Each structure stands twice: as structure tokens, then as C-alpha cells.
Amino acid sequence: MATLSLGAASVKPLGDRVLVKVVAQEQKTAGGIILPDTAQEKSQVGEVVAVGKGKVNDDGTRQPVDVQVGDRVFYSKYGGTDIKIGQEDYVLLSEKDIMATVA
């Protein structure tokens, strides 16, 4: 099997897709118990690193994506495709899977 070496900058989402870098989740509970990797839930917060040009409407116009590079977003738990680039985890999402921006 061939190995492909990519950088996050070389991944360009198409249409209304958004590439999000997953933000590491807290590994400790509020009570101080350290959780093993198998007990942790999938993170739902990340930082937008690349954005597609937007969805093409039926009349041929393009509807731009609502988020921008650098935004922190909250996305659907089971939405998107998980990607590992180098040592970092990313999720490639459709814009509809993004529920909110986080301040």
C-alpha cells in the first residue's frame, strides 16, 4: 500500500465542505479522575482550517459558507469524516453538520 504524506494546507474542501482541526478534549473529570482513551467521548469542538467556496444553487449562483478560517465551531457528534494528517486529527464536514460558532 502506498503512503501519502499530506499537510493540512494541501487539503482544499469542495463545495460547502469545511475542514476542522479537532480540539483536544479534557482528559480529567471535574472530580479529578483521569479518563483512559477508551472511555473518552469524541470531541465536538474544533477550529476551522479550510473552507470550500460554497454550495451551488439551482440557478447557478454560489451560496458562500457561513464560517471562516480560524472560527471555533461546535459540530454534530457523528457528522463528517475523520482524517488524520501527521499527528493531528481533523474532521471534514458538510456545512449543515456545523451547529454553532464558539466564542
N, CA, C and O of each residue as an XYZ file, in Angstrom:
412
protein
N       0.846     -1.176      0.000
C       0.000      0.000      0.000
C       0.889      1.236      0.000
O       1.880      1.293      0.728
N       0.541      2.210     -0.803
C       1.305      3.449     -0.908
C       0.973      4.375      0.249
O      -0.164      4.418      0.719
N       1.969      5.111      0.701
C       1.778      6.081      1.767
C       1.776      7.468      1.163
O       2.633      7.799      0.344
N       0.810      8.280      1.568
C       0.695      9.639      1.065
C       0.908     10.602      2.214
O       0.224     10.524      3.234
N       1.849     11.502      2.052
C       2.141     12.480      3.097
C       1.464     13.798      2.732
O       1.776     14.408      1.709
N       0.530     14.230      3.585
C      -0.218     15.461      3.345
C       0.004     16.442      4.476
O       0.358     16.062      5.592
N      -0.209     17.697      4.170
C      -0.268     18.727      5.192
C      -1.668     19.305      5.164
O      -2.352     19.222      4.144
N      -2.104     19.889      6.271
C      -3.450     20.455      6.322
C      -3.633     21.529      5.256
O      -4.735     21.712      4.739
N      -2.558     22.239      4.925
C      -2.644     23.304      3.918
C      -2.889     22.740      2.519
O      -3.369     23.464      1.647
N      -2.574     21.467      2.285
C      -2.752     20.888      0.953
C      -4.152     20.309      0.750
O      -4.479     19.886     -0.358
N      -4.984     20.281      1.792
C      -6.353     19.776      1.676
C      -7.286     20.957      1.425
O      -7.385     21.857      2.260
N      -7.968     20.962      0.289
C      -8.890     22.039     -0.088
C     -10.295     21.462     -0.191
O     -10.584     20.719     -1.129
N     -11.180     21.789      0.756
C     -12.556     21.284      0.705
C     -13.295     21.793     -0.527
O     -13.044     22.902     -0.999
N     -14.198     20.985     -1.037
C     -15.000     21.356     -2.196
C     -16.412     21.717     -1.761
O     -16.896     21.240     -0.735
N     -17.071     22.564     -2.551
C     -18.462     22.929     -2.296
C     -18.661     23.551     -0.926
O     -17.975     24.505     -0.561
N     -19.619     22.996     -0.161
C     -19.916     23.537      1.165
C     -19.227     22.747      2.275
O     -19.710     22.721      3.407
N     -18.124     22.116      1.966
C     -17.383     21.338      2.953
C     -16.426     22.234      3.740
O     -15.964     23.262      3.247
N     -16.137     21.810      4.994
C     -15.277     22.562      5.896
C     -14.314     21.578      6.563
O     -14.745     20.535      7.055
N     -13.009     21.897      6.587
C     -12.009     21.080      7.272
C     -11.782     21.682      8.650
O     -11.407     22.848      8.772
N     -12.011     20.875      9.694
C     -11.939     21.334     11.080
C     -10.876     20.540     11.828
O     -10.871     19.310     11.792
N      -9.971     21.251     12.509
C      -8.975     20.600     13.361
C      -9.632     20.339     14.713
O     -10.133     21.265     15.351
N      -9.630     19.094     15.148
C     -10.273     18.703     16.393
C      -9.490     19.256     17.573
O      -8.271     19.100     17.644
N     -10.193     19.907     18.505
C      -9.580     20.430     19.718
C      -9.539     19.311     20.740
O     -10.547     18.646     20.982
N      -8.370     19.099     21.345
C      -8.215     18.025     22.325
C      -9.169     18.224     23.487
O      -9.345     19.336     23.986
N      -9.775     17.138     23.907
C     -10.750     17.167     24.986
C     -10.041     16.980     26.322
O      -8.977     16.365     26.393
N     -10.636     17.511     27.366
C     -10.107     17.373     28.719
C     -10.041     15.890     29.081
O     -11.007     15.157     28.873
N      -8.908     15.447     29.620
C      -8.724     14.043     29.941
C      -9.027     13.733     31.396
O      -8.803     12.617     31.864
N      -9.539     14.731     32.109
C      -9.847     14.583     33.522
C     -11.286     15.006     33.769
O     -11.774     15.948     33.145
N     -11.966     14.317     34.674
C     -13.320     14.720     35.048
C     -13.238     15.875     36.030
O     -12.155     16.216     36.505
N     -14.386     16.481     36.337
C     -14.420     17.589     37.299
C     -13.934     17.141     38.678
O     -13.403     17.947     39.442
N     -14.114     15.871     38.992
C     -13.674     15.339     40.280
C     -12.206     14.942     40.307
O     -11.706     14.513     41.347
N     -11.503     15.076     39.179
C     -10.074     14.786     39.132
C      -9.721     13.389     38.652
O      -8.548     13.015     38.675
N     -10.692     12.614     38.220
C     -10.421     11.263     37.726
C      -9.911     11.355     36.293
O     -10.535     12.002     35.453
N      -8.784     10.712     36.012
C      -8.214     10.712     34.669
C      -8.884      9.612     33.855
O      -8.935      8.455     34.272
N      -9.397      9.993     32.685
C     -10.112      9.049     31.825
C      -9.159      8.408     30.819
O      -8.354      9.112     30.209
N      -9.231      7.083     30.630
C      -8.436      6.447     29.576
C      -9.024      6.783     28.207
O     -10.181      7.192     28.110
N      -8.230      6.611     27.150
C      -8.687      6.938     25.795
C      -9.969      6.202     25.425
O     -10.811      6.754     24.716
N     -10.132      4.966     25.892
C     -11.305      4.186     25.517
C     -12.581      4.699     26.159
O     -13.669      4.415     25.659
N     -12.485      5.447     27.251
C     -13.669      5.956     27.948
C     -14.043      7.364     27.519
O     -15.094      7.868     27.916
N     -13.209      8.006     26.723
C     -13.481      9.380     26.319
C     -14.454      9.425     25.148
O     -14.445      8.558     24.274
N     -15.290     10.452     25.154
C     -16.207     10.662     24.045
C     -15.505     11.436     22.939
O     -14.516     12.129     23.178
N     -16.032     11.307     21.728
C     -15.493     12.031     20.583
C     -15.710     13.528     20.780
O     -16.805     13.956     21.144
N     -14.673     14.320     20.542
C     -14.771     15.766     20.693
C     -15.722     16.340     19.651
O     -15.817     15.819     18.540
N     -16.424     17.407     20.007
C     -17.355     18.058     19.092
C     -16.994     19.521     18.872
O     -17.790     20.276     18.313
N     -15.815     19.924     19.301
C     -15.375     21.304     19.135
C     -14.079     21.285     18.333
O     -13.213     20.437     18.547
N     -13.960     22.237     17.401
C     -12.757     22.310     16.601
C     -12.556     23.686     16.008
O     -13.395     24.576     16.144
N     -11.416     23.838     15.340
C     -11.072     25.104     14.698
C     -11.058     24.915     13.191
O     -10.449     23.972     12.684
N     -11.725     25.804     12.480
C     -11.815     25.730     11.022
C     -10.447     26.074     10.426
O      -9.887     27.132     10.712
N      -9.909     25.161      9.587
C      -8.619     25.409      8.948
C      -8.728     25.602      7.440
O      -7.817     26.153      6.823
N      -9.833     25.156      6.838
C     -10.049     25.367      5.402
C     -11.546     25.315      5.108
O     -12.293     24.574      5.745
N     -11.969     26.121      4.127
C     -13.387     26.227      3.782
C     -13.527     26.153      2.269
O     -12.728     26.735      1.535
N     -14.557     25.427      1.802
C     -14.858     25.371      0.380
C     -15.468     26.679     -0.100
O     -15.715     27.586      0.696
N     -15.710     26.775     -1.402
C     -16.249     28.013     -1.980
C     -17.727     28.191     -1.710
O     -18.242     29.302     -1.835
N     -18.427     27.125     -1.343
C     -19.858     27.224     -1.056
C     -20.679     26.356     -1.982
O     -20.192     25.850     -2.994
N     -21.927     26.198     -1.614
C     -22.855     25.361     -2.365
C     -23.348     26.108     -3.603
O     -23.608     27.310     -3.557
N     -23.471     25.373     -4.709
C     -24.020     25.950     -5.935
C     -25.530     25.737     -5.923
O     -26.003     24.604     -5.838
N     -26.284     26.834     -6.009
C     -27.746     26.779     -6.018
C     -28.265     26.310     -7.365
O     -27.496     26.209     -8.320
N     -29.557     26.023     -7.459
C     -30.170     25.542     -8.701
C     -30.048     26.545     -9.840
O     -29.981     26.159    -11.007
N     -30.019     27.844     -9.499
C     -29.925     28.869    -10.545
C     -28.478     29.168    -10.946
O     -28.238     30.062    -11.758
N     -27.514     28.434    -10.389
C     -26.116     28.599    -10.765
C     -25.320     29.547     -9.888
O     -24.099     29.626    -10.019
N     -25.986     30.267     -8.996
C     -25.259     31.156     -8.091
C     -24.648     30.347     -6.958
O     -25.100     29.242     -6.657
N     -23.636     30.895     -6.343
C     -22.944     30.205     -5.258
C     -23.318     30.830     -3.926
O     -23.243     32.047     -3.756
N     -23.723     29.983     -2.976
C     -24.059     30.434     -1.629
C     -22.831     30.231     -0.747
O     -22.450     29.091     -0.485
N     -22.197     31.323     -0.279
C     -20.958     31.178      0.497
C     -21.196     30.487      1.839
O     -22.302     30.511      2.379
N     -20.141     29.876      2.361
C     -20.189     29.182      3.649
C     -20.206     30.226      4.766
O     -19.544     31.258      4.658
N     -20.960     29.964      5.841
C     -21.128     30.919      6.939
C     -19.921     31.024      7.865
O     -19.796     32.020      8.578
N     -19.032     30.039      7.882
C     -17.867     30.079      8.774
C     -16.620     30.453      7.994
O     -16.568     30.314      6.772
N     -15.606     30.934      8.726
C     -14.342     31.347      8.118
C     -13.185     30.618      8.782
O     -13.333     30.069      9.875
N     -12.053     30.613      8.133
C     -10.847     30.018      8.710
C     -10.537     30.724     10.027
O     -10.541     31.953     10.098
N     -10.269     29.937     11.069
C      -9.958     30.488     12.378
C     -11.127     30.435     13.351
O     -10.925     30.555     14.559
N     -12.361     30.257     12.841
C     -13.531     30.150     13.730
C     -13.470     28.853     14.523
O     -13.057     27.814     14.007
N     -13.890     28.928     15.791
C     -14.072     27.713     16.601
C     -15.530     27.324     16.470
O     -16.421     28.156     16.644
N     -15.775     26.050     16.162
C     -17.131     25.601     15.896
C     -17.502     24.384     16.739
O     -16.640     23.622     17.176
N     -18.800     24.222     16.954
C     -19.381     23.072     17.614
C     -20.104     22.298     16.521
O     -20.986     22.848     15.861
N     -19.745     21.023     16.314
C     -20.321     20.266     15.210
C     -20.990     18.985     15.691
O     -20.778     18.548     16.822
N     -21.786     18.400     14.834
C     -22.542     17.192     15.132
C     -21.612     16.053     15.529
O     -20.540     15.885     14.948
N     -22.021     15.283     16.510
C     -21.191     14.213     17.064
C     -20.811     13.170     16.014
O     -19.667     12.718     15.985
N     -21.740     12.788     15.164
C     -21.475     11.738     14.191
C     -21.381     12.264     12.767
O     -21.453     11.486     11.815
N     -21.221     13.584     12.606
C     -21.132     14.169     11.282
C     -19.712     14.150     10.747
O     -18.755     14.139     11.520
N     -19.573     14.146      9.461
C     -18.277     14.294      8.826
C     -17.454     13.020      8.740
O     -17.878     11.937      9.145
N     -16.256     13.199      8.195
C     -15.306     12.109      8.015
C     -14.043     12.430      8.790
O     -13.455     13.497      8.610
N     -13.621     11.514      9.651
C     -12.403     11.708     10.444
C     -11.182     11.500      9.565
O     -11.116     10.543      8.793
N     -10.211     12.408      9.687
C      -8.970     12.353      8.904
C      -7.804     12.575      9.858
O      -7.884     13.420     10.750
N      -6.726     11.825      9.677
C      -5.519     12.044     10.470
C      -4.440     12.533      9.509
O      -4.073     11.832      8.566
N      -3.937     13.739      9.755
C      -2.878     14.323      8.932
C      -1.690     14.539      9.860
O      -1.743     15.370     10.767
N      -0.626     13.790      9.628
C       0.507     13.828     10.547
C       0.068     13.276     11.883
O      -0.450     12.161     11.949
N       0.260     14.027     12.945
C      -0.167     13.613     14.280
C      -1.477     14.271     14.703
O      -1.964     14.010     15.803
N      -2.050     15.107     13.863
C      -3.247     15.877     14.198
C      -4.512     15.197     13.660
O      -4.488     14.560     12.607
N      -5.615     15.345     14.402
C      -6.913     14.822     13.983
C      -7.755     15.946     13.384
O      -7.825     17.045     13.934
N      -8.388     15.656     12.257
C      -9.249     16.606     11.568
C     -10.577     15.930     11.254
O     -10.680     14.704     11.266
N     -11.584     16.739     10.974
C     -12.882     16.248     10.518
C     -13.268     17.056      9.292
O     -13.221     18.286      9.311
N     -13.652     16.363      8.225
C     -14.142     17.023      7.017
C     -15.665     16.976      7.081
O     -16.270     15.908      6.984
N     -16.278     18.153      7.245
C     -17.716     18.265      7.490
C     -18.428     18.978      6.361
O     -17.834     19.781      5.643
N     -19.705     18.678      6.211
C     -20.578     19.493      5.393
C     -21.006     20.670      6.265
O     -21.091     20.531      7.485
N     -21.271     21.804      5.669
C     -21.661     22.979      6.454
C     -22.893     22.703      7.315
O     -23.017     23.274      8.398
N     -23.788     21.861      6.871
C     -25.007     21.569      7.625
C     -24.720     20.825      8.927
O     -25.565     20.816      9.823
N     -23.538     20.196      9.052
C     -23.159     19.484     10.281
C     -22.601     20.412     11.348
O     -22.413     19.988     12.488
N     -22.331     21.671     11.005
C     -21.842     22.654     11.974
C     -23.060     23.309     12.617
O     -23.917     23.871     11.934
N     -23.119     23.223     13.963
C     -24.306     23.700     14.665
C     -24.138     25.115     15.208
O     -25.123     25.846     15.312
N     -22.904     25.526     15.559
C     -22.718     26.851     16.147
C     -21.241     27.228     16.117
O     -20.365     26.370     16.009
N     -20.984     28.547     16.217
C     -19.620     29.002     16.439
C     -19.450     29.210     17.935
O     -20.409     29.534     18.635
N     -18.229     29.023     18.424
C     -17.935     29.127     19.841
C     -17.058     30.345     20.066
O     -16.035     30.504     19.400
N     -17.448     31.213     21.004
C     -16.675     32.428     21.286
C     -15.503     32.117     22.179
O     -14.735     33.015     22.525
